[in-house]
Amino acid sequence: MSEYHNPVMLKECLDGLDIKPDGVYVDVTFGGGGHSKAILERLTTGHLIAFDQDADAEQNAQKLMEAEANLFAEASAKAKRSFTFIESNFRFLKKYLRLHGITEVDGILADLGVSSHQFDEPARGFTIRAEGVLDMRMDQVATKSAREVVNEYEEKDLIHILSAYGEVRNARTLAREIVNFRMNQPIETNEQLKAIAMKNAPKGRDLKYLAQVFQAIRIEVNEEIEALREFLIQAGEVLKADGRLVVMSYHSLEDRPVKNFINKGNIKGVDEKDFYGNPIRVLDPVNRKPIVPTEAEIKENSRARSAKLRIGRKR
């Protein structure tokens, strides 16, 4: 099931979930199914619900469902583990759990960012390594793509996106270059965007600069930060007492709200206390410092290089 996604820090994620064989768990970023398959293998009569908005992920989920059906084909009528796939963004976590009659869960796993498969498919437009159309949609039926962002956003909005989501230092200059270029012809491919960006890349840091530019546009296209904030709040609401929230992030824009929510109880990271001076928090941090991959894992899977894992326990 992990044919296009080598799960990052798999053991650490499973340990963080503290899986009960009869529990209810949610993998909100199914992707290639690597984490989900491992969670299922630890369940006996439990239930796993997986979310993903990518059509390719749905195909992988179908394979996992077929594998589960074959595994239990000869089983007796007694209760057995079950798996449900929901084709949706995790920002709708609570809504879809309720539609499936679930109000509480024992654990939630989120592996944020873009899957290796999405990066490796030039037609998706995520990569800086090959030519492709400007797309970057994780949900391929969504109306907004990278093409709309680059060609239709006002200059001031491009400046904000590049600065806030990509931490591009010369965001104002690059935004002006993009606007000037599109006055003559639309920007249709990632190669065109790369060519514009390369004119403004700091010497010796061109690859990092391109990655920052593409990251900024991708985050805007998929509304990743807004979706993450909505998800975290809902996750705190649906977890049972002692339930676990396990979140793996790949850059500071993701890690910061996760850290704040787990440690402080809110996205902004502000200390809030009740009338008696007790901190108002939904979760308690299981690990004060983020868990990071070993050098051996990084050598085996370069995607793990920037990963940070945080675990919270429902109070």
N, C-alpha and C positions, 0 to 999 in steps of 0.2 A: 504493500500500500504506500510505501514511502518512495515510490519510483521517481518522483520528481521533487521530493522534499525530504532531505536528510534532517530529522528532528534535532534541534539544538538543545543541549543540556537535558536530554530525555530523562535520565535517571533523577536528576535534580527536580525536574517538573513533577514526576510521579511521586517522589518522596514528599515534595511540598504539598501535594494534594492530600496526602495521608489517606489513601483510598480505602474505603470500607467495601467489602465484596458485595454488599446489598444496597449500596448507596446510589444516589442520583447525582450525576456529574455532567458538566457542560464544557465542551471544547468550542469556544466561540470563533476560532480561526482554524477550521478543518484543514484547508490547503490540500496537501498530498495525503493526509490521513495518518501520518506517522505517530503523532501523539495520541490520536483517537484509538488507533489499533492497540497501542500499548495500554491505554486505560481500560479498554474492553477486556483485555486478557487478564486484568486483575479483578474483574467483576464476575460474580457467580449468578446472582439473581438481581443485580443492579441494573440501572438504566443510564445510558449515555445519550445526550442530545448534542448534536454538532451543528454549528452555524457556519455558513460561508456564502458570500454573494457572487463568487466566481463560478461560471458555468463549468469550467474544467474541474473544479473541486467537486461539483455535483456528480460528475462522471466517476471520480475516485470514490465518492461516498457509495455510489451504486455498487461498485466492485466490493467494497467492504460489507455491504448488506448481503450481497450474494455469497460471500465467503462465510458470513455468520449463518446464513440459511443452510448452506451445505454442512457446516460444522454440526448443527443441531438437527439435521434431517432425520437422524436415527434416534434422537433423544425421545424420552418418554414425555407425557403430557405435563409433567411437573414444571414448576416455574423455572425460567431460565433468563439470562441477561438479555437486554434488548437495546436496540440502537435506532435513533431517529435523526434524520438529517433535515435541516431547515435552510432553505436557500434564501438567506437574508443577511443584512448587515447586523452586527452585534449591538448596534444602538437600539434595536428593537427587541432586545433580550426578554424583557418582562412581558411584553405583549404576546410574543410567540410561545413562551412557556405557559402562560395562562390559557392560550388557545389549545394547548395540549394537556390541559388539566394539571399543570405543575405550578405550585406556589412557592415551594422551598426546594433548595438543592444542597448537597453536601460539599460540592467543590466546583470551582470555575477556573478554567485555564484559558489564557489569552497569549498567543505568540504573535506579537504585533509586527508590522512591516510588510514587505513584499516577498512573496515566495520566490525561491530560486527559479521555478518554472516560469513565472511571470517575467522575470528578468531575462531569461534565456530565450524568450519568444520575441524576435524582432518586431513582429506584426503588432505586438501590444504597445510598443513605443516607450517602454520603461527604461530600456538600456541605452547606455552611451557607447556601447561596443559595436553596434551594428545598425544599419539604416532601417527605419520603420516609420510608419505614419505616426503623427502626433496624436496619441490616444490616452494612455495611462489610466484608463478606467478599470478598476477592480470589478465593478459591476458592469458588464458589457452591454446592458440595456439602459444604463443611465444616459441622460441626455447631455450632460456636460462632459466634455473631453478636454485634453490638453490643447487641442486646436482652438477651441472656443476661448480658453483662458488667454492664450498667447495672442490671438488675433482680435479679440473683442473687448478685453478688459481695458479700462482707462489706465493711463500711465501711472497715476497715483496708486491705483490698486495693485499694479504690477510691482511697484516699489515696495509696498507693504508685504506682499507675498514673498518676494525674494529676500527681503530683510528678516521678516518674522519667522518664516518656515525654512529658509535655507541658510540664514545667517550670512548672506552674501554682502560683503562690505561695500562694494561699489554698486549697490542695487539701483541707485538713481541713474547712474551712467548706463548700466545694462538695460534698464527699462526704456530709456530714451533710444538706445540702439534698436531695440525690438520694435518700438513704435515707428521709427524712421524706415526700417526695412519693410514693414507690412504696408506702408503707404504706397509702395510700388508693386508688391506682390504678396499674396498670403503666405504665411509660414505653415507648410504642410507636413514636413518630416522632421524627425529628430536630428537629422544631419544638417538641415538648415538652421535649426536652433543652436546646435553645437558650433556651427561656423560663426554665428553672431556672438555667442558667448566667448569663443576662443579669442576674439579680438580684445576682450577685456579681462582675460584670465591673468592672474599674477604669474610671473615667470617662475617656472619650476613647480607650480602648484595647479597646473591646468586640469589634471584629472580630478583632483579634489574639488576644484571650482565647478567643473561640469556636474559632478555628483551633487553638489549643493544646489545648483540651479534646477536640475531635474527633480531633486527631492522636494524643493519648494513648490513646483508646479504640480507634482503628483499629490502632495498633501492637500493642496487647494482643490484639485479635481475631485478627490475622494472624500473631502471634508473630514480628514482623519482625526484632527485634534478635537473637533466638536463631537464626533462620534465616540471617541475615547472617553471624553468627559461624561457624556450621557450614559455610556456603558458602565463606568465605574460606580456612578450613583445607583444604578439599577442593580448591579452586582451586590452591593452592600445590602440592598433591600431583600433580595431573594435568597441569600445565604442563610442556612440554619445556624443556630448557636454552635460555635466551634467549627463551622464550615470554613473552608480554605479558599482564598483568592490567590491565584498564581499568575503573575503577569511578567512576560519577557519583552523587553523593549530594546531598541537598537540605536536610538539617539536621544539627546537630552530633552527634546520637545515632547517625546513620549514618556520618558522616565520621570520627568519632573512632576506631572500631575499624578502619576501612579504613586510615587514616593509621598507626595503631599496627602493624597487620599488615605493611604495606609497609615501613615505616621500621625497625621493631624486631623483626619476625618473630613477634610474638604479639599477641593481642587487647588485653592489658592495657597494652602499651607499655613493658614492663620490659626493660632492657638485660640480655641473657643472653650469656655468652661461653663458649667451649669451654676445654679444658685449657690451650691456648696463648694464651688471651686474645683470640681472634678472635671477633667478634660472630656469634651464631647467628641467621642470617636465611635465609629461603627466597628472598626477593626483594631486589632493589636498586631504590630509587626512581629513576624516570626524571626526574621533576620534583619538586624539593624542596618547592616551594610548589604548592598546588592551582591548576589552570588554571580560570579563570572566563570566562563568556561576555562578549562585547563589548557595549557599550551598544547597538549597532545590533541585535544579536540579541535583547536584552532587550525593546527596543521592539517587535520583530516577534513575539516569543513570550514572554509574561509568565511562563510556567512556568520559563523559564531563569533567572529573577532570582536564585534562591538556590543554583543549581547549582555544585558543585565537582567537578572531575575530577582523579583521581589515577591514576598509571600506575606499575606495577611490572614489572621484568624478572626472570625466573627466573635464579637464579645458576648 
